[in-house]
Amino acid sequence: MMRSHVNWIVFWLAAVAASVALGAAEPVVPHEQLDRGLVARNVADGKVYLGWRLLRSDPADVAFDVFRRVGDAEPVKLNAEPVRKTTDFVDATPPKDGECRYFVRTVGGGGSGDGGSGEACEPVVVRPGEPPSDFLSIKLDGDHTFQKIGIADLDGDGRFDYVIKQPNANVDPYVNYWQRSPSTFKLEAYRHDGKLLWRYDLGWSIEQGIWYSPYVVYDLDGDGKAEVAVKTGEGDPRDADGRVQSGPEYLTILDGQTGKAITRVDWPSREDFGGGERGYNYASRNQLGVAYLDGKVPSLIVARGTYGLMKAEAYRLRDGRLERQWQWNNAKLPRAYQGQGAHWMHSADVDADGRQEVLLGSVVLDDDGTALWTTGLGHPDHFYVGDLDPGRPGLEVYYGIESARKENCMSMVDARTGKILWGHQEPTKHIHSSGLVADLDAEHPGAECYSGERDFKDKRWLRDCRGNVLSTEDLGGLAPRAAYWDADPQRELVHGSRIWKYKGPDLPTKPEGELVAVADVLGDWREELITSVPGELRIYTTTIPAADRRVTLVQDPIYRLDVVHAAMGYAQIPTPSYDVATGK
């Protein structure tokens, strides 16, 4: 234990020194205005658990008072002293029946504990005496499931709303996987309280697969209300076999409250991807993302192509119109820039200049749309960016490269330069699916990195942030998830209906349905699990009392945009820009 503590001190000092040496510019900060995200759930023994957000704008000494109101009676303050250590609270003595309204109020300047005159949040309703429940339910307008979810505030009230893409079906453009779409995708917007706002049918011009139908939900024009950006077409341009290889394609902006189209521009064209099944496969890979290219205002990143030709364009939404900022493609670039795309997009300020870059895979674009660097390793099936190694300066990127190579198919690189820091020094055949990067083990500083071979079930590798192999056990297939769930700063593993600690026991929550997203959308800084059950959207939230408090993760720039991008790519868990265990 003493050695581990000394190692942490060394890493902290190194990180601080590196930060000073880098001379980092003012960091990117997402501009969303959020409320407290208060959540209250009945738990065992008749108690009620409450959790709420700590915001980036809160004073360092902010504290909270917790109130309960029963019926029409006056609110009663429940805490004897202001709540400072955490942003959660357990009401141990709620009434046995009736309806309770809970709210929290800020206490500034250290707090007097008398209820003060601080800001109060919107109340939440709980009916004590009902069975314990660790999830919130939004009933869908039908018995369908959903494939993706966009998370943003659609109406400007500071609370997250949800835009789902349904049904949960997927057609892959690759010739051996492709099949005719049985129906069309629909986007559905639900308020946080479950009210259906609108439905938008993407129609037969958009095939029923992830790569044909990217969308993101975010406040793009700064009015406090999120828009929906989505790839659209017109009419029914399907060929006789069901493929869509012709017809107009657009980047369309929908009003988040009504689903009505605001504006549109042409999507990057199908031209130059070649013909036949190969060209169709390559041209059908589309992505959407958001990046703060100037460090202050969000831009849309529109991308086409993964395995050969790659195109990208940046747009800004102003006064109801899309203005193009730049275009990029790799057609005339060296071989090392060809076919470097991924199944995901990240936005991060990799060079600490206060402006975000766009990570398309093994190639990174600078904020002005020029190529910054490439590893030349090829197409990654998964990659994660963040402060994965807190003992060295800046950010890192971990790659799981799909195509066979003699070395480095699992590797970590410096996010500023693309320089390989360490890599797997053996041949691999097909590193597959989304892998996992998360701090799972408190004995090892930084994030652990997990990848595996598609064709060999005995080939799995879990490494520490310095590349040392910690384990070759299977952690739940090739795409386990993880979430901050209990009271410590390590994530817990999630697979199927299990949540468990690495090297430890299962936790009580057993989520039902298909896991669609992991994100900090409610309560304190810990994460929620969003699952799809027929006819229902479920949000599982922890009711384990916290040990400390932290600013909500969705106000971290890399984490927030990872959550945004989860609506369009193969699922990966979001990664903060800092090391949660140390706060550095």
Secondary structure, DSSP 8 states (H G I E B T S, - for coil): -HHHHHHHHHHHHHHHHHHHHHT--S------------EEEE-GGG-EEEE--B-TTS-TT-EEEEEEEETTS--EE--SS-B-S-SEEEESS--SSS-EEEEEEEE-TT--SS--S--B---EEE-TTS---SEEEEE-SSS---SEEEEE-SSSSSS-EEEEEES------STTT----SS--EEEEE-TTS-EEEEEE--TTS-SSGGG--EEEE--SSSSS-EEEEEEE-S--B-TTS-B-SS-EEEEEEETTT--EEEEEE---STTS-SHHHHHHHHT-EEEEEE-TTSSS-EEEEEE-SSS--EEEEEEEETTEEEEEEEEE-TTS-GGGTT-EEEEEEEE-TTSSSS-EEEEESEEE-TTSSEEEE-----EEEEEEE---TTSSS-EEEEEE-S-BSS-SEEEEETTT--EEEE--S-BS-B-S--EEE---TTSSS-EEEEEBSS-TT-EEEE-TTS-EEE-S-SSTT--EEE--SSSSS-EEEETTEEE-TTS-B-S----SEEEEEE--SSSSS-EEEEEETTEEEEE---S--SS--B-GGGSHHHHHHHHHTTTSS------SS-TTTT-
